[in-house]
Amino acid sequence: MGQTTAKSSVRHGTKRQRVPYLDVEEVHALPGYRLWLRFSNGEVKIADVSRLVLAADVFAPVRGVEAFRGVYVNEVGGPAWLDGELDLDQCWLYEIGVPTDMPAPALADV
């Protein structure tokens, strides 16, 4: 998969920066509804999705710690839960993610 195209979008009349299309190659749940993500370009970021998870009713099934830990990379390169019933756009996560040098967390550390 990897870097193939670029996406741009317009929000409230303001053009956002183009974001390359990237797949998530590895994902881990962190405390506080955050995700550790390694993208197909090698960058590692942490994305805080707490506001979305806590505000959107569709995310109610993954508000528990064990359910949120069930995140995995789906067949289109994005993080998903519940056999694909819930997923997040990897380009949006790349945009909101904060670069980190933190190594991939072990499940016991979460």
C-alpha positions in Angstrom: 0.0 0.0 0.0 1.9 3.1 1.2 2.0 6.6 -0.1 -0.1 6.8 -3.3 -2.2 9.9 -3.5 -2.8 13.1 -1.6 -6.0 14.3 0.0 -7.0 17.9 0.7 -10.2 19.1 2.2 -12.0 22.3 3.0 -13.3 23.0 6.4 -15.4 26.1 7.2 -14.0 27.8 4.1 -10.4 27.3 5.0 -8.3 25.1 2.8 -6.3 22.6 4.9 -2.8 21.4 4.0 -2.5 18.4 1.7 -2.0 15.2 3.6 -0.4 12.2 1.8 -2.4 9.1 1.8 -0.8 6.8 4.3 -1.7 3.5 5.8 -1.5 2.7 9.4 0.9 -0.3 9.8 0.7 -0.7 13.5 -1.7 0.6 16.2 -1.8 0.4 20.0 -4.3 1.8 22.4 -3.0 4.1 25.1 -4.7 5.3 28.3 -7.0 8.3 27.9 -8.4 7.2 24.5 -5.2 7.9 22.7 -3.7 5.8 19.8 -0.1 5.0 19.1 0.2 4.8 15.3 3.1 3.8 13.0 2.3 5.0 9.5 3.5 3.5 6.2 6.0 6.4 5.8 7.7 5.3 9.0 6.5 8.1 11.1 5.1 7.4 14.6 2.4 9.6 16.1 0.1 9.7 19.1 -3.5 10.7 18.3 -5.8 11.8 21.1 -9.3 10.6 20.0 -10.9 11.0 23.5 -13.2 13.8 22.5 -14.6 11.8 19.6 -14.9 8.5 21.6 -16.6 10.3 24.5 -18.9 12.5 22.4 -20.0 10.3 19.6 -22.7 7.7 20.5 -21.4 5.4 17.8 -18.2 5.0 19.9 -20.1 4.0 23.1 -19.2 0.3 22.6 -15.4 1.0 22.8 -15.5 3.3 25.9 -14.5 0.5 28.1 -10.7 -0.1 28.5 -10.8 -3.6 27.2 -12.9 -2.7 24.2 -10.7 0.2 23.3 -7.7 -2.0 23.6 -9.2 -4.2 20.9 -8.1 -1.8 18.1 -6.4 -3.3 15.1 -5.4 -2.3 11.6 -8.2 -3.2 9.1 -7.9 -4.2 5.5 -7.8 -0.6 4.2 -5.0 0.4 6.5 -6.9 2.2 9.2 -7.6 1.5 12.9 -10.8 -0.3 13.6 -12.7 -2.0 16.4 -15.5 -4.6 16.7 -14.8 -6.5 13.5 -14.7 -3.4 11.5 -18.0 -1.9 12.7 -16.1 1.2 13.9 -13.1 2.7 12.2 -11.2 6.0 11.9 -9.7 7.7 8.8 -5.9 7.3 8.8 -5.3 10.6 7.0 -7.3 12.4 9.7 -5.3 10.6 12.4 -2.0 11.6 10.7 -3.2 15.3 10.7 -4.1 15.4 14.4 -1.3 13.1 15.6 1.7 14.4 17.5 5.1 13.0 16.5 6.7 10.8 19.1 9.9 8.8 19.7 8.0 6.5 22.1 8.5 2.8 21.2 5.5 0.6 20.6 3.8 0.0 23.9 3.4 -3.5 25.3 -0.2 -4.5 26.1 0.8 -4.8 29.8 1.9 -1.1 29.7 -1.5 0.2 28.6 
